[in-house]
Amino acid sequence: MAKAYWIGRVDVNNEDGYQPYAAANPAIFKKFGAKFVVRGGRHECPEGQSRSRNVVIEFPDYATAVACYRSPEYQANLKIRQANAITDLIIVEGYDGPQP
């Protein structure tokens, strides 16, 4: 079964207001078996538009990734993020087929 990922691009508008969101996420993500693959770090954007932060979070499968996003815990925490940051977020199923 293919893993799934949240891919987020974030511009934080209020660092102090954003901190409670970041602090609550580990417990939520742990409940759904998620782990950070990318969390900030150096980046460049050779095409398109970029945001200041990039995050990739891996989940065991697509259903779990969607369930985490829709969970009451994350939906409550999401309100904090939305008040303090601009975010583009997609949930995407990974690929586990043949490789070149």
N, CA, C and O atoms as CSV, one atom per row, in Angstrom:
chain,resi,resn,atom,element,x,y,z
A,1,MET,N,N,0.839,-1.177,0.000
A,1,MET,CA,C,0.000,0.000,0.000
A,1,MET,C,C,0.889,1.247,0.000
A,1,MET,O,O,1.854,1.332,0.759
A,2,ALA,N,N,0.559,2.189,-0.839
A,2,ALA,CA,C,1.352,3.410,-0.954
A,2,ALA,C,C,1.162,4.313,0.258
A,2,ALA,O,O,0.065,4.424,0.804
A,3,LYS,N,N,2.236,4.945,0.661
A,3,LYS,CA,C,2.155,5.951,1.713
A,3,LYS,C,C,1.486,7.193,1.134
A,3,LYS,O,O,1.246,7.279,-0.071
A,4,ALA,N,N,1.193,8.142,1.999
A,4,ALA,CA,C,0.589,9.399,1.550
A,4,ALA,C,C,1.305,10.542,2.244
A,4,ALA,O,O,1.988,10.348,3.250
A,5,TYR,N,N,1.140,11.735,1.692
A,5,TYR,CA,C,1.883,12.890,2.169
A,5,TYR,C,C,1.013,14.129,2.221
A,5,TYR,O,O,0.158,14.352,1.364
A,6,TRP,N,N,1.252,14.924,3.243
A,6,TRP,CA,C,0.790,16.304,3.243
A,6,TRP,C,C,1.962,17.110,2.730
A,6,TRP,O,O,3.080,16.966,3.225
A,7,ILE,N,N,1.726,17.945,1.756
A,7,ILE,CA,C,2.746,18.856,1.260
A,7,ILE,C,C,2.234,20.262,1.512
A,7,ILE,O,O,1.234,20.691,0.937
A,8,GLY,N,N,2.934,20.964,2.377
A,8,GLY,CA,C,2.507,22.302,2.760
A,8,GLY,C,C,3.554,23.344,2.439
A,8,GLY,O,O,4.757,23.120,2.579
A,9,ARG,N,N,3.063,24.483,2.008
A,9,ARG,CA,C,3.907,25.659,1.769
A,9,ARG,C,C,3.309,26.774,2.611
A,9,ARG,O,O,2.118,27.064,2.491
A,10,VAL,N,N,4.105,27.397,3.453
A,10,VAL,CA,C,3.573,28.277,4.493
A,10,VAL,C,C,4.322,29.606,4.553
A,10,VAL,O,O,5.549,29.642,4.462
A,11,ASP,N,N,3.575,30.690,4.707
A,11,ASP,CA,C,4.109,31.999,5.076
A,11,ASP,C,C,3.470,32.368,6.399
A,11,ASP,O,O,2.266,32.617,6.457
A,12,VAL,N,N,4.252,32.406,7.457
A,12,VAL,CA,C,3.751,32.763,8.783
A,12,VAL,C,C,3.695,34.284,8.895
A,12,VAL,O,O,4.683,34.973,8.639
A,13,ASN,N,N,2.528,34.797,9.280
A,13,ASN,CA,C,2.339,36.240,9.445
A,13,ASN,C,C,2.581,36.692,10.881
A,13,ASN,O,O,2.954,37.840,11.120
A,14,ASN,N,N,2.369,35.792,11.833
A,14,ASN,CA,C,2.495,36.123,13.251
A,14,ASN,C,C,3.166,34.945,13.946
A,14,ASN,O,O,2.510,33.964,14.298
A,15,GLU,N,N,4.460,35.047,14.137
A,15,GLU,CA,C,5.240,33.942,14.702
A,15,GLU,C,C,4.750,33.550,16.095
A,15,GLU,O,O,4.612,32.362,16.385
A,16,ASP,N,N,4.488,34.521,16.952
A,16,ASP,CA,C,4.020,34.220,18.310
A,16,ASP,C,C,2.660,33.521,18.286
A,16,ASP,O,O,2.431,32.579,19.044
A,17,GLY,N,N,1.777,33.974,17.435
A,17,GLY,CA,C,0.455,33.352,17.323
A,17,GLY,C,C,0.502,31.966,16.715
A,17,GLY,O,O,-0.359,31.135,17.002
A,18,TYR,N,N,1.497,31.703,15.879
A,18,TYR,CA,C,1.646,30.418,15.193
A,18,TYR,C,C,2.202,29.332,16.102
A,18,TYR,O,O,1.946,28.149,15.879
A,19,GLN,N,N,2.961,29.721,17.126
A,19,GLN,CA,C,3.636,28.753,17.983
A,19,GLN,C,C,2.705,27.718,18.630
A,19,GLN,O,O,3.071,26.543,18.675
A,20,PRO,N,N,1.525,28.093,19.132
A,20,PRO,CA,C,0.641,27.064,19.709
A,20,PRO,C,C,0.223,26.002,18.688
A,20,PRO,O,O,0.052,24.835,19.041
A,21,TYR,N,N,0.059,26.400,17.436
A,21,TYR,CA,C,-0.264,25.445,16.372
A,21,TYR,C,C,0.870,24.436,16.214
A,21,TYR,O,O,0.640,23.226,16.207
A,22,ALA,N,N,2.081,24.938,16.089
A,22,ALA,CA,C,3.246,24.053,15.912
A,22,ALA,C,C,3.438,23.149,17.125
A,22,ALA,O,O,3.809,21.985,16.975
A,23,ALA,N,N,3.191,23.666,18.312
A,23,ALA,CA,C,3.381,22.883,19.535
A,23,ALA,C,C,2.353,21.759,19.676
A,23,ALA,O,O,2.662,20.717,20.254
A,24,ALA,N,N,1.148,21.950,19.163
A,24,ALA,CA,C,0.092,20.929,19.282
A,24,ALA,C,C,0.209,19.830,18.232
A,24,ALA,O,O,-0.310,18.732,18.435
A,25,ASN,N,N,0.870,20.098,17.134
A,25,ASN,CA,C,0.914,19.127,16.034
A,25,ASN,C,C,1.564,17.790,16.358
A,25,ASN,O,O,1.035,16.766,15.925
A,26,PRO,N,N,2.677,17.727,17.092
A,26,PRO,CA,C,3.304,16.414,17.317
A,26,PRO,C,C,2.366,15.366,17.903
A,26,PRO,O,O,2.389,14.216,17.464
A,27,ALA,N,N,1.552,15.727,18.871
A,27,ALA,CA,C,0.620,14.757,19.470
A,27,ALA,C,C,-0.436,14.312,18.461
A,27,ALA,O,O,-0.818,13.142,18.422
A,28,ILE,N,N,-0.901,15.252,17.650
A,28,ILE,CA,C,-1.903,14.910,16.632
A,28,ILE,C,C,-1.284,13.980,15.595
A,28,ILE,O,O,-1.865,12.948,15.259
A,29,PHE,N,N,-0.121,14.336,15.095
A,29,PHE,CA,C,0.519,13.531,14.058
A,29,PHE,C,C,0.900,12.145,14.575
A,29,PHE,O,O,0.782,11.159,13.847
A,30,LYS,N,N,1.351,12.064,15.813
A,30,LYS,CA,C,1.711,10.767,16.392
A,30,LYS,C,C,0.506,9.831,16.403
A,30,LYS,O,O,0.640,8.644,16.107
A,31,LYS,N,N,-0.660,10.354,16.740
A,31,LYS,CA,C,-1.890,9.555,16.774
A,31,LYS,C,C,-2.170,8.904,15.421
A,31,LYS,O,O,-2.751,7.820,15.365
A,32,PHE,N,N,-1.760,9.555,14.332
A,32,PHE,CA,C,-2.029,9.052,12.985
A,32,PHE,C,C,-0.791,8.426,12.327
A,32,PHE,O,O,-0.794,8.172,11.122
A,33,GLY,N,N,0.247,8.181,13.097
A,33,GLY,CA,C,1.435,7.506,12.570
A,33,GLY,C,C,2.224,8.333,11.577
A,33,GLY,O,O,2.899,7.779,10.709
A,34,ALA,N,N,2.151,9.647,11.689
A,34,ALA,CA,C,2.822,10.529,10.737
A,34,ALA,C,C,4.233,10.858,11.178
A,34,ALA,O,O,4.572,10.775,12.358
A,35,LYS,N,N,5.055,11.235,10.199
A,35,LYS,CA,C,6.407,11.709,10.513
A,35,LYS,C,C,6.809,12.786,9.522
A,35,LYS,O,O,6.405,12.769,8.360
A,36,PHE,N,N,7.612,13.723,10.004
A,36,PHE,CA,C,8.118,14.772,9.135
A,36,PHE,C,C,9.190,14.210,8.212
A,36,PHE,O,O,10.099,13.509,8.656
A,37,VAL,N,N,9.077,14.520,6.936
A,37,VAL,CA,C,10.093,14.187,5.944
A,37,VAL,C,C,10.871,15.460,5.606
A,37,VAL,O,O,12.092,15.436,5.451
A,38,VAL,N,N,10.147,16.559,5.497
A,38,VAL,CA,C,10.734,17.884,5.269
A,38,VAL,C,C,10.069,18.821,6.269
A,38,VAL,O,O,8.848,18.827,6.419
A,39,ARG,N,N,10.885,19.604,6.942
A,39,ARG,CA,C,10.341,20.583,7.885
A,39,ARG,C,C,11.238,21.805,7.843
A,39,ARG,O,O,12.215,21.913,8.585
A,40,GLY,N,N,10.879,22.726,6.952
A,40,GLY,CA,C,11.712,23.911,6.768
A,40,GLY,C,C,12.918,23.553,5.928
A,40,GLY,O,O,12.799,22.858,4.919
A,41,GLY,N,N,14.049,24.017,6.334
A,41,GLY,CA,C,15.272,23.692,5.618
A,41,GLY,C,C,15.525,24.605,4.426
A,41,GLY,O,O,14.655,25.351,3.976
A,42,ARG,N,N,16.712,24.515,3.955
A,42,ARG,CA,C,17.147,25.316,2.821
A,42,ARG,C,C,16.381,24.897,1.577
A,42,ARG,O,O,16.133,23.710,1.364
A,43,HIS,N,N,16.008,25.864,0.762
A,43,HIS,CA,C,15.303,25.539,-0.481
A,43,HIS,C,C,15.509,26.654,-1.505
A,43,HIS,O,O,15.900,27.772,-1.171
A,44,GLU,N,N,15.240,26.318,-2.731
A,44,GLU,CA,C,15.174,27.305,-3.799
A,44,GLU,C,C,13.975,26.970,-4.658
A,44,GLU,O,O,13.485,25.841,-4.645
A,45,CYS,N,N,13.512,27.938,-5.391
A,45,CYS,CA,C,12.322,27.754,-6.218
A,45,CYS,C,C,12.669,28.113,-7.657
A,45,CYS,O,O,12.508,29.266,-8.060
A,46,PRO,N,N,13.149,27.134,-8.447
A,46,PRO,CA,C,13.543,27.439,-9.814
A,46,PRO,C,C,12.361,27.691,-10.743
A,46,PRO,O,O,12.540,28.242,-11.829
A,47,GLU,N,N,11.153,27.297,-10.335
A,47,GLU,CA,C,9.963,27.537,-11.152
A,47,GLU,C,C,8.783,27.832,-10.243
A,47,GLU,O,O,8.716,27.325,-9.123
A,48,GLY,N,N,7.856,28.649,-10.718
A,48,GLY,CA,C,6.646,28.941,-9.963
A,48,GLY,C,C,6.903,29.879,-8.806
A,48,GLY,O,O,7.898,30.603,-8.779
A,49,GLN,N,N,5.981,29.856,-7.842
A,49,GLN,CA,C,6.067,30.726,-6.674
A,49,GLN,C,C,6.367,29.897,-5.440
A,49,GLN,O,O,5.987,28.730,-5.351
A,50,SER,N,N,7.042,30.504,-4.509
A,50,SER,CA,C,7.435,29.812,-3.295
A,50,SER,C,C,6.858,30.526,-2.081
A,50,SER,O,O,6.439,31.680,-2.164
A,51,ARG,N,N,6.841,29.834,-0.972
A,51,ARG,CA,C,6.538,30.419,0.328
A,51,ARG,C,C,7.780,30.242,1.195
A,51,ARG,O,O,8.713,29.540,0.806
A,52,SER,N,N,7.794,30.865,2.350
A,52,SER,CA,C,9.009,30.867,3.168
A,52,SER,C,C,9.300,29.530,3.840
A,52,SER,O,O,10.454,29.243,4.155
A,53,ARG,N,N,8.266,28.697,4.069
A,53,ARG,CA,C,8.466,27.400,4.721
A,53,ARG,C,C,7.835,26.301,3.874
A,53,ARG,O,O,6.787,26.490,3.256
A,54,ASN,N,N,8.492,25.162,3.862
A,54,ASN,CA,C,7.985,23.993,3.151
A,54,ASN,C,C,7.987,22.809,4.108
A,54,ASN,O,O,8.939,22.608,4.863
A,55,VAL,N,N,6.903,22.022,4.068
A,55,VAL,CA,C,6.758,20.891,4.970
A,55,VAL,C,C,6.216,19.706,4.177
A,55,VAL,O,O,5.297,19.857,3.372
A,56,VAL,N,N,6.794,18.520,4.410
A,56,VAL,CA,C,6.258,17.272,3.872
A,56,VAL,C,C,6.103,16.328,5.058
A,56,VAL,O,O,7.061,16.064,5.785
A,57,ILE,N,N,4.892,15.825,5.245
A,57,ILE,CA,C,4.596,14.911,6.345
A,57,ILE,C,C,4.114,13.601,5.744
A,57,ILE,O,O,3.190,13.583,4.931
A,58,GLU,N,N,4.741,12.509,6.146
A,58,GLU,CA,C,4.429,11.176,5.612
A,58,GLU,C,C,3.428,10.462,6.526
A,58,GLU,O,O,3.551,10.496,7.750
A,59,PHE,N,N,2.442,9.819,5.908
A,59,PHE,CA,C,1.437,9.021,6.610
A,59,PHE,C,C,1.479,7.593,6.084
A,59,PHE,O,O,1.956,7.355,4.975
A,60,PRO,N,N,0.985,6.641,6.870
A,60,PRO,CA,C,1.009,5.240,6.432
A,60,PRO,C,C,0.256,4.991,5.127
A,60,PRO,O,O,0.636,4.116,4.348
A,61,ASP,N,N,-0.818,5.762,4.884
A,61,ASP,CA,C,-1.614,5.586,3.669
A,61,ASP,C,C,-2.501,6.816,3.464
A,61,ASP,O,O,-2.580,7.691,4.326
A,62,TYR,N,N,-3.154,6.864,2.326
A,62,TYR,CA,C,-3.967,8.026,1.955
A,62,TYR,C,C,-5.141,8.231,2.911
A,62,TYR,O,O,-5.409,9.358,3.325
A,63,ALA,N,N,-5.834,7.165,3.259
A,63,ALA,CA,C,-6.998,7.283,4.145
A,63,ALA,C,C,-6.590,7.877,5.497
A,63,ALA,O,O,-7.324,8.684,6.068
A,64,THR,N,N,-5.446,7.486,5.997
A,64,THR,CA,C,-4.972,8.009,7.278
A,64,THR,C,C,-4.604,9.482,7.171
A,64,THR,O,O,-4.879,10.256,8.087
A,65,ALA,N,N,-3.988,9.877,6.065
A,65,ALA,CA,C,-3.634,11.282,5.858
A,65,ALA,C,C,-4.881,12.162,5.829
A,65,ALA,O,O,-4.899,13.244,6.417
A,66,VAL,N,N,-5.912,11.699,5.148
A,66,VAL,CA,C,-7.167,12.459,5.081
A,66,VAL,C,C,-7.846,12.466,6.450
A,66,VAL,O,O,-8.365,13.496,6.880
A,67,ALA,N,N,-7.845,11.324,7.132
A,67,ALA,CA,C,-8.475,11.234,8.457
A,67,ALA,C,C,-7.802,12.186,9.450
A,67,ALA,O,O,-8.483,12.799,10.272
A,68,CYS,N,N,-6.491,12.313,9.381
A,68,CYS,CA,C,-5.784,13.232,10.265
A,68,CYS,C,C,-6.251,14.663,10.011
A,68,CYS,O,O,-6.562,15.395,10.950
A,69,TYR,N,N,-6.300,15.055,8.751
A,69,TYR,CA,C,-6.724,16.421,8.417
A,69,TYR,C,C,-8.146,16.684,8.902
A,69,TYR,O,O,-8.434,17.764,9.419
A,70,ARG,N,N,-9.013,15.731,8.743
A,70,ARG,CA,C,-10.424,15.902,9.107
A,70,ARG,C,C,-10.714,15.659,10.586
A,70,ARG,O,O,-11.835,15.887,11.040
A,71,SER,N,N,-9.719,15.201,11.342
A,71,SER,CA,C,-9.933,14.870,12.757
A,71,SER,C,C,-10.320,16.115,13.558
A,71,SER,O,O,-9.893,17.222,13.231
A,72,PRO,N,N,-11.124,15.936,14.601
A,72,PRO,CA,C,-11.490,17.078,15.445
A,72,PRO,C,C,-10.277,17.786,16.043
A,72,PRO,O,O,-10.275,19.009,16.182
A,73,GLU,N,N,-9.245,17.019,16.397
A,73,GLU,CA,C,-8.052,17.617,16.982
A,73,GLU,C,C,-7.354,18.563,16.000
A,73,GLU,O,O,-6.975,19.679,16.355
A,74,TYR,N,N,-7.193,18.089,14.752
A,74,TYR,CA,C,-6.500,18.930,13.783
A,74,TYR,C,C,-7.379,20.093,13.350
A,74,TYR,O,O,-6.882,21.204,13.164
A,75,GLN,N,N,-8.661,19.862,13.188
A,75,GLN,CA,C,-9.547,20.954,12.783
A,75,GLN,C,C,-9.547,22.081,13.814
A,75,GLN,O,O,-9.606,23.254,13.445
A,76,ALA,N,N,-9.483,21.741,15.094
A,76,ALA,CA,C,-9.398,22.775,16.125
A,76,ALA,C,C,-8.063,23.515,16.024
A,76,ALA,O,O,-8.022,24.741,16.129
A,77,ASN,N,N,-6.978,22.773,15.820
A,77,ASN,CA,C,-5.658,23.378,15.708
A,77,ASN,C,C,-5.521,24.204,14.432
A,77,ASN,O,O,-4.834,25.226,14.420
A,78,LEU,N,N,-6.161,23.768,13.385
A,78,LEU,CA,C,-6.124,24.454,12.094
A,78,LEU,C,C,-6.557,25.908,12.212
A,78,LEU,O,O,-6.014,26.772,11.523
A,79,LYS,N,N,-7.511,26.186,13.063
A,79,LYS,CA,C,-8.000,27.559,13.236
A,79,LYS,C,C,-6.879,28.480,13.712
A,79,LYS,O,O,-6.830,29.650,13.332
A,80,ILE,N,N,-5.991,27.958,14.536
A,80,ILE,CA,C,-4.845,28.754,14.998
A,80,ILE,C,C,-3.928,29.059,13.821
A,80,ILE,O,O,-3.487,30.195,13.644
A,81,ARG,N,N,-3.644,28.031,13.012
A,81,ARG,CA,C,-2.766,28.252,11.855
A,81,ARG,C,C,-3.374,29.255,10.888
A,81,ARG,O,O,-2.685,30.161,10.417
A,82,GLN,N,N,-4.648,29.101,10.593
A,82,GLN,CA,C,-5.289,29.978,9.614
A,82,GLN,C,C,-5.290,31.433,10.052
A,82,GLN,O,O,-5.265,32.331,9.210
A,83,ALA,N,N,-5.317,31.679,11.358
A,83,ALA,CA,C,-5.306,33.043,11.864
A,83,ALA,C,C,-3.911,33.672,11.809
A,83,ALA,O,O,-3.774,34.891,11.916
A,84,ASN,N,N,-2.885,32.845,11.644
A,84,ASN,CA,C,-1.515,33.340,11.765
A,84,ASN,C,C,-0.606,33.026,10.586
A,84,ASN,O,O,0.578,33.359,10.617
A,85,ALA,N,N,-1.145,32.386,9.538
A,85,ALA,CA,C,-0.302,32.013,8.397
A,85,ALA,C,C,-1.152,31.845,7.146
A,85,ALA,O,O,-2.356,31.598,7.210
A,86,ILE,N,N,-0.491,31.987,6.019
A,86,ILE,CA,C,-1.089,31.669,4.716
A,86,ILE,C,C,-0.468,30.350,4.285
A,86,ILE,O,O,0.754,30.205,4.269
A,87,THR,N,N,-1.319,29.387,3.935
A,87,THR,CA,C,-0.825,28.038,3.647
A,87,THR,C,C,-1.452,27.477,2.389
A,87,THR,O,O,-2.646,27.651,2.143
A,88,ASP,N,N,-0.637,26.802,1.594
A,88,ASP,CA,C,-1.110,25.932,0.521
A,88,ASP,C,C,-0.834,24.520,1.013
A,88,ASP,O,O,0.299,24.208,1.380
A,89,LEU,N,N,-1.848,23.662,1.025
A,89,LEU,CA,C,-1.684,22.302,1.523
A,89,LEU,C,C,-2.365,21.333,0.580
A,89,LEU,O,O,-3.518,21.534,0.198
A,90,ILE,N,N,-1.657,20.286,0.203
A,90,ILE,CA,C,-2.278,19.213,-0.564
A,90,ILE,C,C,-2.028,17.895,0.167
A,90,ILE,O,O,-1.038,17.738,0.882
A,91,ILE,N,N,-2.934,16.970,-0.026
A,91,ILE,CA,C,-2.765,15.602,0.461
A,91,ILE,C,C,-2.646,14.747,-0.781
A,91,ILE,O,O,-3.529,14.760,-1.639
A,92,VAL,N,N,-1.554,14.003,-0.880
A,92,VAL,CA,C,-1.290,13.247,-2.101
A,92,VAL,C,C,-0.867,11.826,-1.758
A,92,VAL,O,O,-0.118,11.592,-0.810
A,93,GLU,N,N,-1.366,10.886,-2.552
A,93,GLU,CA,C,-0.964,9.494,-2.388
A,93,GLU,C,C,0.398,9.288,-3.014
A,93,GLU,O,O,0.675,9.797,-4.100
A,94,GLY,N,N,1.242,8.550,-2.334
A,94,GLY,CA,C,2.574,8.247,-2.844
A,94,GLY,C,C,2.513,7.226,-3.974
A,94,GLY,O,O,1.451,6.697,-4.303
A,95,TYR,N,N,3.655,6.970,-4.545
A,95,TYR,CA,C,3.781,6.044,-5.665
A,95,TYR,C,C,4.599,4.855,-5.213
A,95,TYR,O,O,5.701,5.016,-4.689
A,96,ASP,N,N,4.060,3.646,-5.414
A,96,ASP,CA,C,4.847,2.456,-5.053
A,96,ASP,C,C,4.944,1.480,-6.228
A,96,ASP,O,O,5.093,0.274,-6.032
A,97,GLY,N,N,4.857,2.010,-7.443
A,97,GLY,CA,C,4.980,1.176,-8.643
A,97,GLY,C,C,6.430,1.015,-9.062
A,97,GLY,O,O,7.344,1.375,-8.321
A,98,PRO,N,N,6.633,0.478,-10.243
A,98,PRO,CA,C,7.980,0.253,-10.745
A,98,PRO,C,C,8.765,1.553,-10.891
A,98,PRO,O,O,8.208,2.607,-11.194
A,99,GLN,N,N,10.043,1.450,-10.671
A,99,GLN,CA,C,10.949,2.600,-10.811
A,99,GLN,C,C,11.836,2.393,-12.043
A,99,GLN,O,O,12.054,1.267,-12.490
A,100,PRO,N,N,12.340,3.511,-12.578
A,100,PRO,CA,C,13.221,3.363,-13.751
A,100,PRO,C,C,14.489,2.598,-13.436
A,100,PRO,O,O,15.323,2.395,-14.318
